[in-house]
């Protein structure tokens, strides 16, 4: 049962991270013409991978998505680095990841219902 709970917590954390990323992308798009605005992004997958690879074991409570400012984006003349096409691409990837997390979570609950004999 512990494995089930850990998996569910990780999927919930992934859904939370994608929600935060969606808000961050929306903020980037809202500031596309703001002079001096630098785009933000969310770091989650790297943290998840690091926790999975850790020899100490994985604690889902310790994995929190982080907002950061990428340092490798080209800056326009007005000091802004938001590019519409990049943000739309990130939004699409984010939507796909969110859908995957939700589907995996649904599958885990379906497995649990099957195991305890719940009829739909």
Buried (B, 14 or more C-beta within 10 A) or exposed (E): EEEEEBBBBBBEBBBBBBBBBBEBBEBBBEBEEEEEBBBBBBBBEEBBEEBEEEEEEBEBEEBEBEEEEEEEBEEEEEEBBBBEEBBEEBBEEBBEBBEBBBEBBEEBEEEEEEEEEEEE
